[in-house]
Amino acid sequence: MYTKVAEYKNQTLFRMPDTGEYAGYSFYLFNDQIKTGEKGIEANLSENFTVYLKDRRNDKYAELTADEFKEAMTGITDANYGNGLIKPSESRKDRFTERERLLR
């Protein structure tokens, strides 16, 4: 289970679950490593792949091997992501819609 933040031409940005050692961290995976399956987004990582985690709020970095990353993500469900992901563009839409409703 992965929570996608943004998708770019060659990579996709994800965030780690709100629970666990790496709460607050985000990471990129190459788009050709990602597939959508029955359980959501799944990653196909080679044994020698390193996942670089960043926590920009606290200026922290971590590196996980493919096996360590798979272990950290094992058993993760939507419940591990708290209230979910609210993208800035979505919150602006909600504020605009609310403001428009008040003006009518």
C-alpha positions in Angstrom: 0.0 0.0 0.0 1.5 3.3 -1.1 0.1 6.8 -0.9 0.9 8.7 -4.1 1.6 12.4 -3.7 2.6 13.4 -7.2 3.4 11.8 -10.5 6.1 13.1 -12.9 7.4 12.0 -16.3 9.9 9.4 -15.0 9.2 9.2 -11.2 6.4 9.2 -8.7 6.5 10.8 -5.3 5.1 8.8 -2.4 4.9 9.3 1.4 5.6 6.8 4.1 2.8 5.8 6.5 1.9 8.0 9.5 2.7 5.1 11.8 6.1 3.6 12.2 9.7 4.6 12.3 9.6 6.6 9.0 6.5 8.7 9.6 6.8 12.0 7.8 9.3 10.8 5.2 8.6 10.7 1.5 10.3 8.9 -1.4 10.5 8.6 -5.2 10.2 5.5 -7.3 10.7 5.2 -11.0 7.5 4.8 -12.9 8.7 1.6 -14.6 9.0 0.0 -11.1 5.3 0.7 -10.2 2.3 -1.3 -11.1 -1.3 -1.2 -10.0 -2.6 -4.5 -8.7 -5.6 -5.8 -6.8 -4.1 -4.4 -3.5 -3.3 -1.0 -4.9 0.1 0.2 -6.0 2.9 -2.3 -5.9 6.6 -1.8 -6.5 8.9 -4.2 -8.3 12.4 -3.4 -6.8 15.6 -5.1 -7.7 17.7 -6.6 -4.8 20.4 -3.9 -5.1 17.9 -0.9 -5.3 18.2 1.7 -2.6 15.1 3.8 -1.5 16.1 7.3 -0.4 13.7 8.7 2.2 13.5 12.4 3.0 11.7 14.2 5.8 11.8 17.9 4.7 10.1 19.2 7.8 12.8 17.9 10.1 15.7 17.9 7.5 16.2 14.1 8.0 17.3 11.5 5.5 17.4 7.7 5.5 18.4 5.0 3.1 16.7 1.6 2.9 17.7 -1.4 0.9 14.9 -3.0 -1.2 14.4 -5.7 1.5 14.3 -3.2 4.4 11.8 -1.1 2.4 9.6 -4.1 1.7 9.7 -5.0 5.4 8.8 -1.5 6.4 5.8 -1.5 4.0 4.5 -5.0 4.9 1.0 -5.0 6.3 0.4 -1.3 5.6 -3.2 -0.3 5.0 -5.2 2.9 4.6 -5.5 3.0 8.4 -1.7 3.6 8.7 -2.1 6.9 6.9 -4.3 8.6 9.4 -6.6 11.2 7.8 -5.2 10.5 4.4 -3.4 12.9 2.1 -4.8 16.4 1.5 -3.1 17.9 -1.5 -2.8 21.7 -1.4 -4.7 22.0 -4.7 -7.6 20.1 -3.2 -7.8 22.3 -0.1 -7.8 25.5 -2.2 -10.7 24.1 -4.3 -12.7 23.4 -1.0 -12.0 27.0 0.2 -13.0 28.5 -3.1 -16.2 26.4 -3.2 -17.0 27.5 0.3 -16.3 31.1 -0.4 -18.4 30.9 -3.6 -21.3 29.3 -1.6 -21.2 32.2 0.9 -21.3 34.8 -1.8 -24.4 33.4 -3.5 
